[in-house]
Amino acid sequence: MKKGLFTKMILAYSIIISIGFIITATILSFWFQGYYNDQKKNELISQGQYIQDVALEYLNQKVPMDIVEARLKKLGGYSKSDILLITNYGLVEAVSDDKYKKFEGNQIVTTDLVELRKGEKHIIESKEYKDIFKESSHIFIIPMYKEEYFEGAIMMSTPLKYMKEPLDKVYSIIWLSAFIAITGSFFILYYFSQKIIIKPLLEINNAVGKISQGEVGKRIVIHSTDEIGELAKAFNSMADSLEQVDRNRQRFISNVSHELRSPITSIRGFIGGILDGVIPKEKENYYLSITNDEIQRLTRLVNDLLDLTAIESGQLSLYQNVIDINEVIRLCITKFGIQVDSKRVNVDVLFEGNSLQVFADRDRIIQVLTNLIDNAIKYVSEGGRIKITTKTKGAKAYISVFNDGPTISAEDLKHIWDRFYKADKSRTSKSSTGLGLPIVRSILSQHGEDIWVENKEGDGVNFIFTLKRT
């Protein structure tokens, strides 16, 4: 699990989170760089305004040079900038640092002043003055106007290293925060993935292994309402079904063993008694007839088991074609003439029409009707009534087999389709294998049809099944 799903999930989510934080950090870096440059520009413009007043007075010969230079030096030291005061013709009048004294009285020839003189621009950002400023710098040229006449400009050069220092600090904070966030997200993702997904899946996987080894009582305890919780509920439901199947299997084996042991014990006892001479000669035929009955019972049981096994394993091949269900019912009733006469049972047959065509396997439907009629004869009262009816509704034919014997209790109704279940063991232990009704339902299920049982008001039980009409 850890080498498969967990690794893939952590890797995928980590990549997605990392890309998200990297993109966010990159956007923040570019945004802050623009924001910082705008702020620096506004700051220099504001500082330029501080110089402009005294510079204009100097250019109009109202204040001495000392005051202008003092202000330039003060502002240059504060802003870490080199400042030059230039006339409208490009002559350098004053500087903020003595290392630029050599440029005083010299003319700077540049197209920037031409643009400012024409009033085409208010502020110029430039990097052209490498012959003046040796370091890589960011240069602002702020024009000075008096009554709309261009009087000169203030050139402010800030070395890029001073501008990058705060940016580098911010970049460090942004990218360090991104790294911490990515690392923290990885550990949080690892923790919650283990707790919410991986550990429950491992628990389910371990439970599957236990069940595959025969521990069908294994269950999963996961308190969650998400898909993992639903999976755990589905697994527990499956485990319950498997446990029920295992119980049914064990009960089936126990029932088969019991049903086989009883006739085999009787057969062995009677034959052993005859061979040992324990049973008198005059009674041998009597006990041999009992042995024959037990062999017949054993044969029925084995045949029913083989039929049921073939049906439930899907090995039963159906040969479906068009048959007359009314004719099949007549044939089946005829087979029970002796039993009907012995119990003086009245058999009523009510057909919807002389012929009712259905699509089914004739031999298997005979088996269904034989079991249902046999079951009705077993439970009908002496001199009672059996009624067999057919009717149609839509694309279905409904066949019912009713007997007016005692109704089936609610508890017996829950188990009536179970293998080896006998509602009245005292009456059916010898004549019934307890597999008739399960075989009936399995055959009809193979046909894609249904069967159900109803207790009638008063006394009586009605079995109803469906077949497809043609």
N, C-alpha and C positions, 0 to 999 in steps of 0.2 A: 504493500500500500504506500509506504513512504517513498519507495523508489519509483512509483508510478504516478498515481493521481496526485499525491501530496506535492511531489517535486514539480510536476507540471503546473499545478495550480499556483504554488508559491512563486515559481519563475514567471508565469504569465502576469499575475497580479503585481509582482515587484517591478516588472518592466513597465506596466501601465502606470503605476504610481510614480516611478522614477521619471518617465517621460512627462507626466503631468507636472511634477515639481520643477523639472528642468525648464519646461516651457514657461511656467509661471515665473521662475527666477530670471529667465532671459527677458521676458516682457517687463518685469519690474526693473531690471538693470537699465534697459533702454529708456523706460519711462522716467526713471530717476535721473539718468544722464541728461535727458531733455529738460526735465524740471530744474535740475541744478544749473544748467547753462542759462536758462531763462532767468532764474533767480540771480545768478552772477551778472548777467547783462543788466538787469534792473538795478542791481546794486551799483555797478559802475556808472550807469546813467545818473543815478542819484548822486553819486560822488562827483561826477562831472558837473552837475548843477551847482554843487558846493564850490567848485573852482571857478565856474563860469562867471559869476558875479564879479569877483575880484579881478579875473583875467580881462574882462571887458573894460573895467575901470583903468587897468594898467595900459591896455591898448589905446585908450583915450587920454592917457597921460594924467590920470587923476590919482593914482597910487604908485609908490615906488616899486622897483623890482624886488627888493628885499621881502616885501609882504607876499608877493606872488610866489617867490621861491620857497618861503617858509611854509606857505600853505601846500605847495606841491610836495615838499618833502614830508610834511606831516601826513598828508593823505596817501602818498606812495608807501610810506612805512606801514600805515594801518592796513592798506589793501594788498600789500606785497606786489605792487605794480610800479612800473616805470612810466612816468608821465612827462609828455612834451607839450609845451604850448606853442602853437604854430599860427602865424598870421595868415591872412587870406591869400597871400602870394606864396606860401610855403616856407617862410623864414622861421627858423627855430628861435623863439624869444626866451624861453625859460625851460629848465629841466628839473626833475625831482631828485636826480642823483648826479653827483659831480663827475661820474665817469662818462656822462653824456655832454659835458661842457664843451667839448671840441665841436659839437654840432651847432652850438649857439651862433647865430648870425649866418649860418649856411641855409641854403634853400633846398627843400625836399621836393623833387619833381615827381609827381604821382597823379594818376588819373582820378584818384579818389577825391582830391581837392576840387578838381574840375567838376565832378558830379555834385559835390556839396555846394560849390559856388553857383551852380545852375539851379540848386534847390531840388534836384531829382531824388535825393535820398536825405533822410534825417540822421541816420546812424549807419556807419559802415563797419562790418566785421572783415578784417583782412589779415593775411599772413605774408604780405609782399615785402616787408621791410627787414630782410635778413642782413642787409648791409649796416643797419643801425642796431637791431636787437639780435645778438649772436645766438641766444638760446631760443629754442622752439617756444613760440609765444602765441597767445591769443590776443589780438589787437582790436581795440574799439576806437573809432574816430568819431568824436562827438562835436558837431558843428556849433558855432556860437553866432547868434544873429542879434542885431540891434536895429529895431524898426524895419525888419524884413531884409536888412542888408547883411550879407555874409561878412563877418569880421575876422574869422579865424576858426581854429579847431583845437580840441584837446585830444591828444593821442595817448591812450592808456594801454600799455602792454603788460599782460600778466603771463609769466612763464607757465607753460603747460604743467610742469611738475607740481606747482602750487594748486592748480585746478584739479589735477588728478588725485592728489592726496585724499581729499574728502570722498571723492568718488570711489577710490580704491577701498577705503574703509567701509563704505556702504556696500560695495560689491562683496567684500569679505563677509559682511553680516548676512547679506541675502543668500549667498551660496553656502555659507556655513549652516544657516537656518534650513536651507533646502536639503543639505546632507543629513542634518540631524532629523529632519522630518521624514526623509526616505528611510533612514536607519530605524527610526522609531516605528514607522509604518510597517516595516518588514517584521519587526519583533511582535508588534500587535497582531499583524496578519497571521504570523506563525502561531501565536498563542490561540487566537480565536478559531483558526482553521483546525488546529488540533482538537480544541474543545468542542466545536460545533459540528464539524464534519468528519475529521479523520478518526477520532476516538469512537464516535458512534458507529461509523462504518466498520472499524476494526472489531467492535463488539458484535456487530451483526455477522461479520465474516467468521468470527470465532464460534458464534452460535450455530452458523451453518455447518461448520466443521463438526461440532458436537452432535448435531442432529444427523449428519451424514454417517456418524459412527454409531448411531442407534439411540442417542440420548434425546428422545422426542419430547421430553419434559422441559427442555431448555427454553427459557424465555428471555426477552430483552426488556430492560427497564430504561427507557429514555423519556424524560419529561420535556417534550418539545411539541409545538403545534405546527412546525414547518414541514417541508417535504421529508426531512430525515425522520421526524416524528411519525409522519404518515407511513413511511417505509417500515419503521419499526412496528407500527400497528399491523400493517399488512403482513409482515414477517410473523408476528405473534399469531395472527389469524391463520396463516398457513401452517404454523407449528401446531396450533390447536387441531386443525384438520388432519394433519399427519398423525398426531397423537390419537385422534379419534379413529383414523384408518388403522393405526397399529392395534388399538383396542379391539376394533372390529375383526382384524386379522387374527388376533389371539383368541377372540371369542369364537370366530369361525373355525379355527383349528380345533378348539376345545369342543365345539358342537359336532364337528365332523368326527372327531375321535370318539365322542360319546355315541353318536348315531351309528357309527361303524362297530363299536365295541359290543353294543347290545345284541344285534343279530348274530355277530360272529361268536359271542359267548354262548348264545342259545344253541347255535348250530354245533359248536364244538362239544357242548355238554350233552346234547341229545345223541349225536353220532358216537361220542365216547362211551355213553351209557349203553348203546346198542352193541358196540364192539366188545365192551367189557362184560356183557351179559347181565348188567345191572337191571336193564329194562326187560321185562318179560316178553316172550315172543309174540303173545297175543296183542301186545300194545305197541309193537314196533311200527306198524303202519300208521297208528295215530301220531306217534312222535315224528315219524318221517314226514307226515303231512304238515306238522308244525314247522319242521325244518325247511320244507319247501316254501312255506309262507315267508319264513325269515329270509330265505334266499331271494324270493321275489322282492321283498322289501329292500334288501341290500342292492339288488339290481336296479330298482327304481331310484334309490339314493345315488348310486354311482352315475347312472344316466343323467339324472338331474344336475349333479355336480359338473359333469362334463359339458352339458348344455349351457349351464350358467357361466362356466369358465370360458367357453368359446364365445358366448355373447359379449361378456364384459371385456374380453381381450381383443375384441374386434375381429375375431377369426371366423365369425359366423357370416356366411355369404347368403344374402337374400336374393331370391329369384322372383322379383315382383312382376306381376302382370294383372290383367283385368280378370277379376273373379266376381261371382255372384255370392254376396255374403249371406243372402237368405238360404241359398242351397247349402252352403257350408254349415249353417246353424242346424238345418234339418238333419244333415248327416251326423253331426255331433250329438244331437239329442237321441238319435237312433241307437248310438253306441251305449247309452246309459239306460236302456230299457229295463234290464234286470234290476238295477239299483232303484229305479223309479218305482217299479212294481212292488219291490220288497218293502219300501217305506210308504207305499200308497200315496205317492206325491202327485198332485195335479200340476201338469206343466202347460202353461198358456204361452202361445207364441203369437205375437202381434207384429206383422210386417207392414211397412209402408210401401205398398205395391207388391206385385208378385215377384219382382226382380229388383235388386239393388246392386249396381255395379260399383266396385271399389278397386283401387290399385294397391295390391299387397302380395306378400308371399303366402300362397294358399296353405302349404304345410305348416308354416309357423302360426298362421291365424287359427288353424285347426287346433294346434297346441294351446294357444291362448284360450279359445272357447272351451276346450276339454278341461283345462285346469279350473276355469271359472265355474263351469257347470258342475264339475266334481266337487268343488268347494261349496257350492250352493246345496248340493245333495247332502253333504256331510252335516251341514248346520241347519237345514230345514227341519221343522218339527215333523213328527210322525203324522201322516195324512195332511201335511201342509201344502203350500203352493209355491211354485217357481214360475216366474214370468220373464220371458225373453222378448225384447222389443228392438225394433230398428226404426230409425227415423232420420231425416236429413235436415240439414240447416246450412245454407250457403254451399261451400265446397266440401263440407264434411258430412260423413255418415256417423251417427251416434248409435252404438250398440250397448244395450244394458242387460244385465243378468241379475234378477231380483229373487230373493228368497225371503219368506215371512218368518224366518227363525229369529232368535234373540238378537238385539242390536249389539254393536261392538262398543265396548267402553272407551272413554276418552283416552285412557292410558294405552289400551291395545291399538287404538287408531294411530298412535305415534310410531308403533313398531310393526304394523301389519305388513310392511314391505321389506322388513329385515329378514335376512336368511336364517332359517331354522326357528323362526319365531312361531309359536303356536298359541293362539288365544285360548283354546280349550284343550290343555294337554291330556286330560283324562279321556277325551273322546277321540283324539287324533294321534296319539302317540304311536299307534301301531299302523294306521292306514296312511299317515301323512309324513312326508319328509321335511316339511317346513320350507320347501324351496319353490313351491308352485307359484305363489304370488310374485316373489322376486323375479322368477323366470318370465312371467307374464309382462311385468313392467319393463324388463330389459328388452324383450322382443319388440314391444310397442315403441320403446325408445329408439331401437334400431330403425324402425319405420318412420321415425320423426313424429310419432303420435303420442297421445297422453292417455292416462287412465286415472280414475279417482273413485272413491267409495263414499256413499252417503247412507246415514242412518235415517230410515223413514219413521214418520210419526207412528206411535204405537209399536208394533213389532215389524221388523224387516230391515234387510240390508241390500243396497243396490250398488253393483259395480258397473261403471260406465266407461267405455273407451271409444276413441275416435279412429276413423280411417279416411283416407282421401278418396273422394268420389271421382268418377271418370265422366 
